[in-house]
Amino acid sequence: MHFFRYRDGKLHCEDMDLARVAEKFGTPLYVYSAGTILDHYTRLDAALAPLDHLICYAVKANSNRAILKLLAEAGAGFDIVSGGELYRVLAAGGDAAKCTFAGVGKSSEEIEYALEQGVYSFNVESEAELEYIDRIASTKNLRARIALRANPDVDPHTHEYVSTGSRQNKFGIALDQLPAVYERAAKMRNIEIVGVQMHIGSQITQAEPFASAITKVTPIVRQLKSKYAIKFFSIGGGMGIIYRRALESGSGKWWHEHDPACAGSAFSIRDYADAIVPPLRELGIRILVEPGRFLVGNAGVLLTRVRYIKQATEKKFAIVDAGMNDLIRPALYHSYHEIVPVKEPITSRSTSKNKTEKIDIVGPVCESGDFFALDREMPELHE
């Protein structure tokens, strides 16, 4: 669900006319819907109600301080991957005791800062990192709470760049090595074992990979729980969203024909909960989840203005004032993002045929990779 709608022919974010917002603040400009974010958070929270759980928002998805403040006030914890993200969470009113610190390359300064602030847990990616954290904690006369990251070696069926749960990836510790590393951690004076963590990837739009990973890791969690004071099992994040037909849930008709690639519904919270809750409830410990784009992915728009229309020999371009520096996903992953005018096209409101054309939507950055869409069918655009 989201709160972006055409009203009286104008695109609104909740009750705000986005054209008027652009006129007031200029472009490029990001606008977010608090209602959309809170709706997603409360739905996920309710679906996980049978579990003792904590939702730790993945700050890397969007570190805007207003969003962090909104989620902190709703009761969320936070999944951080840098000292800077921890700083932003704390500045926004978040609680360090509800923060998990992930990432394969934590620096000594970041570890010291997180120890001083009292983070809930370090998600440890390797034996070398475990030794490093123990050494730094000893200099501070503190104990570092840790969860080792398990690598379950499952295929998350996502883009290879955001797959993180196979043996080919740089993340986590193989399941057959995990017990021995926990045994070593238990002997370290400045380490406190508190949990087990995994994260298999991002933009996963079906429940099966999560269920498969949980099936592989829970026996080890039970084994570890019998030996150590395991307080939680974090199953990571990765719940994906559908980027095509982004506004369709809020507008009965849209200006373009349905794309066959869009067939099927968006990832269901209920499907996710049905797959993970039963096996996790049997563990009898706290469960952490780390959603990112699932909470915020369709909660914002990037407003940009057409500066020039350029007709080249073989292509037509709309040159806009936003660039890959504002939204890099199309350039980096060739990701699809819905691009719509703030003034509702005629065919959204009638059956008459509106004039459309194929056009490249490109930014002002001085390289050819600076684009938002190539050969995209769009209503006629104007400067």
C-alpha positions as CSV (number, residue, x, y, z in Angstrom):
1,M,0.0,0.0,0.0
2,H,1.1,3.6,-0.5
3,F,-0.3,7.1,-0.3
4,F,0.5,8.5,-3.7
5,R,-2.7,9.3,-5.7
6,Y,-3.9,11.4,-8.6
7,R,-6.5,13.8,-7.3
8,D,-8.2,16.3,-9.6
9,G,-5.6,15.4,-12.3
10,K,-2.6,16.1,-10.0
11,L,-0.3,13.7,-8.3
12,H,-0.4,13.9,-4.5
13,C,1.7,12.5,-1.7
14,E,-0.9,12.1,1.0
15,D,-2.5,15.6,1.0
16,M,0.3,17.4,-0.8
17,D,0.1,18.4,-4.4
18,L,3.6,17.4,-5.7
19,A,3.7,20.0,-8.4
20,R,3.2,22.8,-5.8
21,V,5.9,21.2,-3.6
22,A,8.3,21.2,-6.6
23,E,7.5,24.9,-7.2
24,K,8.1,25.8,-3.6
25,F,11.3,23.8,-3.0
26,G,12.8,23.3,-6.4
27,T,14.0,20.1,-8.1
28,P,15.5,17.6,-7.9
29,L,13.7,16.8,-4.7
30,Y,12.8,13.7,-2.7
31,V,9.4,13.6,-1.0
32,Y,8.4,10.8,1.4
33,S,5.1,9.6,2.8
34,A,5.2,9.0,6.5
35,G,1.8,7.2,6.2
36,T,3.2,4.7,3.8
37,I,6.2,3.8,6.0
38,L,4.1,3.5,9.2
39,D,1.5,1.3,7.3
40,H,4.2,-1.1,6.2
41,Y,5.8,-1.2,9.7
42,T,2.6,-1.8,11.6
43,R,1.5,-4.5,9.1
44,L,4.8,-6.4,9.5
45,D,4.7,-5.9,13.2
46,A,1.2,-7.4,13.4
47,A,2.2,-10.4,11.2
48,L,5.0,-11.2,13.5
49,A,2.9,-10.9,16.7
50,P,3.1,-14.6,17.5
51,L,6.8,-14.2,18.0
52,D,8.9,-12.3,20.5
53,H,10.4,-10.0,17.9
54,L,12.1,-6.8,17.1
55,I,12.0,-5.1,13.7
56,C,15.4,-3.5,13.0
57,Y,15.1,-1.2,10.1
58,A,18.1,-1.5,7.7
59,V,19.4,2.1,7.7
60,K,21.2,1.6,4.4
61,A,17.9,1.5,2.6
62,N,17.3,5.2,3.4
63,S,19.2,7.1,6.2
64,N,17.0,10.2,6.0
65,R,16.9,11.4,9.6
66,A,13.1,12.2,9.5
67,I,12.5,8.6,8.5
68,L,14.8,7.3,11.3
69,K,12.9,9.5,13.8
70,L,9.6,8.3,12.5
71,L,10.6,4.6,12.9
72,A,12.3,5.1,16.3
73,E,9.1,6.7,17.6
74,A,7.2,3.7,16.3
75,G,9.4,1.4,18.4
76,A,11.8,0.1,15.7
77,G,15.3,-1.0,16.2
78,F,18.0,-0.4,13.6
79,D,20.4,-2.5,11.5
80,I,23.5,-0.4,10.9
81,V,26.6,-1.0,8.8
82,S,28.8,2.0,9.8
83,G,29.6,4.4,12.5
84,G,28.0,7.1,10.5
85,E,24.7,5.3,10.4
86,L,24.8,4.7,14.2
87,Y,25.4,8.5,14.6
88,R,22.4,9.3,12.5
89,V,20.2,6.9,14.3
90,L,21.2,8.3,17.7
91,A,20.7,11.9,16.4
92,A,17.2,11.0,15.3
93,G,16.3,9.6,18.7
94,G,17.0,6.0,18.1
95,D,18.2,3.7,20.9
96,A,21.6,2.1,20.6
97,A,20.4,-0.8,22.7
98,K,18.1,-1.7,19.8
99,C,20.8,-1.5,17.1
100,T,22.6,-4.4,15.5
101,F,26.0,-3.6,13.8
102,A,26.5,-5.5,10.6
103,G,29.1,-5.2,7.8
104,V,32.2,-7.1,6.8
105,G,34.7,-4.2,7.2
106,K,34.1,-2.5,10.5
107,S,36.9,-0.2,11.5
108,S,38.5,0.1,14.9
109,E,37.0,3.6,15.4
110,E,33.5,2.3,14.5
111,I,33.8,-0.7,16.9
112,E,35.0,1.6,19.7
113,Y,32.1,4.0,19.1
114,A,29.5,1.2,19.0
115,L,30.9,-0.3,22.2
116,E,30.8,3.1,24.0
117,Q,27.2,3.6,22.8
118,G,26.1,0.1,23.9
119,V,24.8,-1.4,20.7
120,Y,22.6,-4.5,21.1
121,S,24.9,-6.7,19.2
122,F,27.7,-6.9,16.6
123,N,26.9,-9.2,13.7
124,V,30.3,-10.8,13.3
125,E,31.2,-11.8,9.7
126,S,34.5,-13.7,10.2
127,E,36.9,-15.2,12.8
128,A,39.3,-12.4,12.1
129,E,36.7,-9.8,12.9
130,L,35.8,-11.7,16.1
131,E,39.4,-11.5,17.3
132,Y,39.6,-7.8,16.3
133,I,36.4,-6.9,18.3
134,D,37.7,-8.9,21.4
135,R,41.0,-7.0,21.2
136,I,39.4,-3.6,21.0
137,A,36.8,-4.4,23.8
138,S,39.7,-5.4,26.1
139,T,41.3,-2.0,25.7
140,K,38.0,-0.4,26.7
141,N,37.5,-2.9,29.6
142,L,34.1,-3.7,28.0
143,R,32.4,-6.9,26.8
144,A,31.2,-6.9,23.2
145,R,27.8,-8.6,22.7
146,I,28.1,-10.6,19.4
147,A,26.1,-12.8,17.1
148,L,28.0,-14.7,14.4
149,R,26.6,-14.4,10.9
150,A,25.7,-17.8,9.5
151,N,26.0,-18.3,5.7
152,P,23.4,-21.0,4.9
153,D,24.5,-21.4,1.2
154,V,21.1,-20.9,-0.3
155,D,20.1,-19.3,-3.6
156,P,17.9,-16.2,-2.9
157,H,16.8,-15.9,-6.6
158,T,17.8,-12.3,-6.8
159,H,20.4,-10.1,-8.6
160,E,23.9,-11.5,-8.1
161,Y,25.1,-8.2,-6.7
162,V,22.7,-8.4,-3.8
163,S,22.9,-12.1,-3.1
164,T,24.7,-12.6,0.2
165,G,23.8,-16.1,1.5
166,S,25.9,-18.4,-0.7
167,R,29.4,-19.8,-0.2
168,Q,30.5,-17.7,-3.2
169,N,29.8,-14.5,-1.3
170,K,32.0,-12.6,1.1
171,F,29.5,-12.7,3.9
172,G,29.2,-14.8,7.0
173,I,30.6,-18.1,8.2
174,A,29.8,-21.5,6.7
175,L,27.4,-23.6,8.8
176,D,29.9,-26.4,9.2
177,Q,32.5,-24.0,10.6
178,L,30.0,-22.1,12.9
179,P,30.1,-24.3,16.0
180,A,33.9,-24.2,16.2
181,V,34.0,-20.4,15.9
182,Y,31.3,-20.1,18.7
183,E,33.4,-22.3,20.9
184,R,36.4,-20.0,20.4
185,A,34.2,-16.9,21.0
186,A,33.1,-18.5,24.3
187,K,36.7,-18.5,25.5
188,M,37.3,-14.8,24.9
189,R,37.1,-12.7,28.0
190,N,35.7,-9.6,26.3
191,I,33.1,-11.3,24.2
192,E,29.5,-12.1,25.2
193,I,27.6,-14.5,22.9
194,V,24.0,-13.3,22.6
195,G,22.7,-14.5,19.3
196,V,22.9,-16.0,15.8
197,Q,22.4,-14.0,12.6
198,M,21.9,-14.5,8.9
199,H,21.0,-12.5,5.9
200,I,20.7,-14.2,2.5
201,G,20.3,-11.2,0.2
202,S,18.1,-8.3,-1.0
203,Q,15.1,-7.8,-3.3
204,I,13.8,-11.3,-2.7
205,T,10.2,-11.5,-3.9
206,Q,9.1,-15.0,-2.8
207,A,9.0,-16.7,0.6
208,E,10.7,-20.0,-0.3
209,P,14.4,-18.8,0.0
210,F,13.6,-17.5,3.6
211,A,12.0,-20.8,4.5
212,S,14.9,-22.7,3.1
213,A,17.5,-20.7,5.0
214,I,15.6,-21.0,8.2
215,T,15.3,-24.7,7.8
216,K,19.1,-25.0,7.4
217,V,20.1,-22.7,10.2
218,T,17.5,-23.5,13.0
219,P,19.0,-26.9,13.9
220,I,22.4,-25.1,14.6
221,V,20.6,-22.4,16.6
222,R,19.1,-25.1,18.8
223,Q,22.5,-26.8,19.2
224,L,24.1,-23.5,20.1
225,K,21.2,-22.5,22.5
226,S,21.9,-25.7,24.5
227,K,25.5,-24.6,25.1
228,Y,25.4,-20.8,25.2
229,A,23.1,-18.0,26.4
230,I,21.6,-17.4,22.9
231,K,19.0,-14.7,23.4
232,F,18.0,-14.0,19.7
233,F,18.1,-15.3,16.2
234,S,18.2,-12.6,13.5
235,I,16.9,-13.8,10.1
236,G,18.1,-10.6,8.4
237,G,16.1,-8.7,5.8
238,G,15.7,-8.9,2.0
239,M,12.0,-8.8,1.5
240,G,11.6,-7.3,-1.9
241,I,9.1,-5.0,-3.7
242,I,7.7,-4.8,-7.2
243,Y,9.0,-1.7,-9.0
244,R,6.8,-1.9,-12.1
245,R,3.3,-0.5,-12.0
246,A,4.3,1.5,-9.0
247,L,1.1,3.6,-8.8
248,E,-1.4,1.0,-9.9
249,S,-2.6,0.2,-6.4
250,G,-3.7,3.8,-6.1
251,S,-5.1,4.4,-9.5
252,G,-7.6,2.1,-11.2
253,K,-6.3,2.8,-14.7
254,W,-2.9,3.9,-15.7
255,W,-1.7,5.5,-18.9
256,H,0.3,2.6,-20.3
257,E,-0.6,-0.9,-21.3
258,H,0.1,-3.6,-18.7
259,D,3.6,-4.9,-19.0
260,P,3.6,-8.8,-19.1
261,A,6.7,-8.7,-16.9
262,C,4.6,-7.3,-14.2
263,A,2.3,-10.3,-13.9
264,G,1.6,-11.4,-10.3
265,S,1.2,-9.6,-7.1
266,A,3.7,-7.9,-4.9
267,F,5.5,-9.8,-2.1
268,S,2.9,-10.6,0.6
269,I,3.5,-10.0,4.3
270,R,1.1,-12.8,5.0
271,D,3.1,-15.2,2.7
272,Y,6.3,-14.2,4.5
273,A,4.8,-14.7,8.0
274,D,3.2,-18.0,7.1
275,A,6.6,-19.3,5.9
276,I,8.7,-18.1,8.8
277,V,6.6,-17.9,12.0
278,P,5.9,-21.6,12.6
279,P,9.5,-22.8,12.6
280,L,10.8,-19.7,14.5
281,R,8.2,-19.9,17.2
282,E,9.5,-23.4,18.2
283,L,12.9,-21.9,19.0
284,G,11.5,-20.0,22.0
285,I,13.9,-17.0,21.7
286,R,13.6,-13.5,20.4
287,I,13.5,-13.1,16.6
288,L,15.0,-10.1,14.8
289,V,14.1,-9.1,11.2
290,E,16.0,-6.4,9.3
291,P,13.7,-5.0,6.5
292,G,14.9,-2.0,4.5
293,R,13.3,-1.2,1.1
294,F,10.2,-3.3,2.2
295,L,9.4,-0.5,4.6
296,V,10.5,2.5,2.5
297,G,10.8,1.4,-1.1
298,N,7.5,2.7,-2.4
299,A,7.2,5.5,0.2
300,G,9.0,8.2,-1.7
301,V,9.3,9.9,-5.1
302,L,12.1,11.8,-6.7
303,L,10.7,15.0,-8.3
304,T,12.7,16.1,-11.4
305,R,12.0,18.7,-14.1
306,V,12.4,18.2,-17.9
307,R,15.1,20.8,-18.9
308,Y,15.4,20.0,-22.5
309,I,13.9,17.7,-25.2
310,K,16.5,16.6,-27.6
311,Q,15.8,14.9,-30.9
312,A,18.9,13.1,-32.1
313,T,19.3,11.2,-35.4
314,E,18.2,7.9,-33.9
315,K,16.9,8.6,-30.5
316,K,14.9,11.2,-28.5
317,F,16.0,12.3,-25.1
318,A,14.3,14.0,-22.2
319,I,17.2,15.7,-20.2
320,V,16.1,16.2,-16.6
321,D,17.7,18.0,-13.7
322,A,18.1,14.9,-11.5
323,G,21.0,12.5,-12.2
324,M,22.6,9.2,-11.3
325,N,24.0,10.9,-8.3
326,D,20.4,11.3,-7.0
327,L,19.3,7.7,-7.9
328,I,22.0,5.3,-9.1
329,R,20.0,2.1,-9.3
330,P,19.0,2.3,-13.0
331,A,22.7,3.0,-14.0
332,L,24.2,0.4,-11.6
333,Y,21.7,-2.5,-12.0
334,H,19.6,-1.4,-15.0
335,S,16.8,-1.4,-12.5
336,Y,13.3,-0.4,-13.5
337,H,11.7,2.6,-11.7
338,E,8.2,3.9,-12.7
339,I,8.4,7.4,-14.2
340,V,5.2,9.4,-14.2
341,P,4.2,13.0,-14.8
342,V,2.8,15.0,-12.0
343,K,-0.1,16.0,-14.2
344,E,-2.3,13.0,-14.9
345,P,-2.3,11.8,-18.5
346,I,-5.6,11.8,-20.2
347,T,-5.8,8.1,-20.6
348,S,-5.7,7.5,-16.9
349,R,-9.1,9.2,-16.7
350,S,-10.7,8.2,-20.0
351,T,-10.6,5.5,-22.7
352,S,-9.3,7.9,-25.3
353,K,-5.9,7.3,-26.8
354,N,-3.2,9.6,-25.5
355,K,-0.1,10.2,-27.6
356,T,2.9,8.3,-26.3
357,E,6.5,8.0,-27.6
358,K,9.6,6.1,-26.8
359,I,12.2,8.3,-25.2
360,D,15.4,8.1,-23.0
361,I,15.1,9.8,-19.7
362,V,18.6,11.0,-18.9
363,G,20.4,13.3,-16.4
364,P,23.0,16.1,-16.5
365,V,26.0,14.1,-15.4
366,C,28.8,13.9,-17.9
367,E,28.7,10.2,-18.8
368,S,26.4,8.0,-20.8
369,G,25.6,5.8,-17.9
370,D,23.5,8.7,-16.4
371,F,20.0,7.6,-17.2
372,F,16.8,6.7,-15.5
373,A,15.1,4.8,-18.4
374,L,16.0,3.8,-22.0
375,D,13.4,3.6,-24.8
376,R,10.6,4.1,-22.2
377,E,7.1,4.5,-23.5
378,M,6.0,7.8,-22.1
379,P,3.2,10.4,-22.6
380,E,4.5,13.3,-24.7
381,L,6.9,15.3,-22.5
382,H,7.6,19.0,-22.6
383,E,10.3,21.4,-21.3
